C-alpha cells in the first residue's frame, strides 16, 4: 500500500523531471492518479470525496489570493519603472566585485523575493550582474543562491501560508523555528554567493560584512514573523539588509568615478509602493481594535467527520477559515491600489498602464494557479483517503530516528518536482506533520526543516533554471547552471539536516 500511496507524488516527479512537464499539467496528472488510487485501493467514497474537494477549495483560495495580489503589487511598481530604478541605482554603491555580488545578488535578490517572487529575483538581477562584468553563468548562480533563504517568507508569505493551510497549524506554532532555520540558512547563503563570485579569496576578504548583513537580515525577519507579520517577513529582512548593506558598500567601495552618484529621490519614490504595504500591515496587525473589527467577517464552513470504506476516519472540524478584510491578499490588494494611485499622480505611468498591469498579471499567474489548484486537490484527497497516513507510517517505520535528517531533503524534493516551495509545502507538510506525530517528534522543527529545504531546493527547480537561463542568454545551457548550483544546494541542505537533528536533541 505504501507504493500505491506514494504513486501520485512519483507521477508528478517523473513528469516534471523526466519529461519536463509544467506544474499545471503534471499536477493534473497527479490529481487524477490520487483520485483513482484513493477510489480503487483506499476505499474513498463519494461523500468523503465531495467533502475533500470542498475543503480544498478554501485552501486553494487562501493561497491564491496572496499569490495573485503579490504579483499584482510587483507589476504596479514595475510598470511605473520602479524596479528598473532600483536595478540601476544599486550598482552605483560600490565597484568592489565581491560587494556587488552581495549587495545585488544576495541582499537585493532577497528584497525582490520579499515583494515578488515568481522567479523575479534572478530574472531582474542576472542582466545587471552581466552588465557589471560578471560571467553569464555567475550572474545566474549568484542571485539564485542569494534569494533562496527568503523564499518561505517572501512573495508576501505565500509559502508559509501554504504550510499553515496544509497543516492547520497557526503561525504562533510555526513561525519561530522556521525563521531560525531560514535565518541560519540565510547567513550560509551569503557565503555561498561570495564563493560563487570570487572563491575562497572573496569569502576571506568579506567574511565580516557577510556575517553582519546576514545577522541583521535574519534577525529582522525573525522579529517580524514572530510578531505575527509573517507576510512581510521577507520584505523586512531584505529592507534591513539594504539599510545595513549600503553603508558597508561605501566602506568596501573600490575604485569608482567621481561622477557616479546615486539619485536618492527616484529610488525612494520607487520604494513607496512597498512602504504602503508595510505601513498598512503594521497598522492592521498592531492596532488591536482595528484588527478585531476587520476580523469579524470570516468565510468558511465546519465539516462533518468522514470515513472511507477501508475504515480511515477524518474527524469533524472547521475547514480553512478566510478572514476576508484582514487577509494578506486584501492588504496586498489595497496596497496595490494605493501604490497605483500614487505613481499615477506622480506621472510615472504611460497610457494604458492599468490594462497592461492587469493583463500581464493574469497571464503570469494563471499557470501557477492551475498547478496549485490540482496539487492542493491531490494533497487533500490523499489526506482524506488515508494515503498520507500510510506514507507517514511507512517513513516512521523504515527511517525511525534518522527521519529528521531527511525531512529538509523531502522539502527540497517537493520544490524541485513542483517548481516552488509553496507547492512543496502543500504536498508534503501534512505528510511531515503526521510522520512527526507518529515518531513523537516536535512538529514545528520538522516543518521548519520542510520549508527551509523547500526554499533552498526551489532554486534548482527546472522552471526557475529556465527563467534564469533565458534572461542571461544561456538558453540550452541549463545543465551548466544546474551543475553549478547543485553542489552548493546539497551543502546547504546538509547544514539544515544537522540543524534539524540538533533541534530535535535540544527539544
Helices and strands as residue ranges (DSSP letters): H 2-13, I 14-18, H 23-40, H 46-79, H 82-90, G 91-93, H 97-102, I 103-108, H 109-115, H 120-131, H 136-146, G 148-150, G 155-157, H 158-167, H 171-226, G 230-232, H 233-251, H 264-270, H 272-286, H 288-294, E 298-299, E 302-303, E 306-307, E 313-314, E 317-318, E 322-323, G 324-326, H 328-345, H 353-385, H 387-399, G 400-402, H 403-418, H 421-439, H 443-457, G 458-460, H 462-471, H 478-506
